[in-house]
Amino acid sequence: MEIDTVREWLAVLQFQRETGTLDRGLAMPTVTEDLVRRLVEWLRKTYAVDEDAAIIRRIEREEEASADYAPQKYPPGTSVYGDSAWEAMMEERNKRRALEKQQKEEAEEAAKQTVNTVEGPMDVERADRPQILVRKKREESEWVKKYRERAMLSDKDQKEFPLLGRWQRLVPSMLLTGLVLGFCLALATYYIPPPRLARLFPDTPPAASTVMMLISANVAVWVLWHIPPCWRFLNRYFILVPGAPYALSILGAGFSHQQFRHLLVNMVGLWFLGTWLHDDVGRGNFLATYFGTQVIAAMGSMSVFVAQGILNTTMLGASGAIYGLLGAQFAKHWGETFRISFLPEEMNIRFGSGTILLLVAAFEIFQLTRYGLLVDRFSHLFGLGAGAIIGLLLRMKEKEGAPVEEEQVPKLREDGSKMEFPSDPVALLNKALGKGGGEIDGNDHRGGQS
């Protein structure tokens, strides 16, 4: 579905809402009713319009216009054309609207009499006065308005950003993406897990510790979004905007959530997929996969939007990295089958890892073509694809016999001093047994006497 086509549909529907012509039917016969309904719901959530008032204004305009061409009135029974059907219809409409208005006023008056308002701690709630919650929209305080204005782009940025070309918008972010991928490669190649006693949380499994630190970082940024003095900093480096690109936002946007529901869904996915993959590939490979797929997803999505000229959109969230973890885990176990663990064996259907990846990709493409860009599906697809490639590389590395990353045996005593292990334990044992006259030659003597 073309972006320009969706925009044209939205413009037509918005025009009908503002002119009060939605009740006359839709001006888009080629669009399905379900899609039109979803588009109208999105417009109603995004742009508030009093549609009933618009319809009333349209009818009033039509009445005024028809007054100039009103049919000549005759006493009943004297006109050759009979009574006017238009006048009868308008009279019926006026009666119906008058009745609705009266019922609305009566309901409002009844609500005013039954609202139980608590003015202070000494006000007592009466049993004969039912309590109704009335939520009033709070006005922003002056200090919140001040920080909201400070969070906006500076005059210099507002002049310079619109003049940037496509490559000027993308190249700084591409360079940062390359640096992060280089760091991820080094992390996967050279990272050595610390001994258990040297870890920050020695009694917690490494997978849980690593994933909880990532979740904590995401929660911290979510909290900062609710502190107005932080808005200017977050708008620069923790939300990705193709129209106002800051290179560091390629990395920071992956830790940024403004709504709790968005944060909760992503963190639940991060916990289950993250601990699963971490236990399978180790901390170094896991962190390299997480950060690598995160920046690839953000960079890929931003490139698509810039190429299409969509510059006034915003992107944030960890979903690109989470789709990357999903792609890496199932690609690493390519050819294996999986089932839902909490269902009985006889009720379960096994799916191949490749089938699962194809189903997830097909679902994202379907959502993209059906609902457009209401959700950043491009980052999901780029993250899933990058994760699948990384998973296949990890699979090849494992087949080549590369050692699996494991926690090292502790080399620190309880007092913190280093433990030295002998390079030749057989020679050390011979030295210890020398006083008793025995000797060990280090060969295998199973089945014989020594």
PyMOL commands that set and color helices and strands:
alter all, ss='L'
color gray80, all
select helices_A, chain A and resi 3-19+22-24+33-46+51-67+85-114+142-150+155-163+166-190+196-198+206-224+228-237+249-255+260-281+283-308+319-332+345-347+353-371+377-399+425-436
alter helices_A, ss='H'
color red, helices_A
select strands_A, chain A and resi 337-338+351-352
alter strands_A, ss='S'
color yellow, strands_A
deselect
rebuild
show_as cartoon
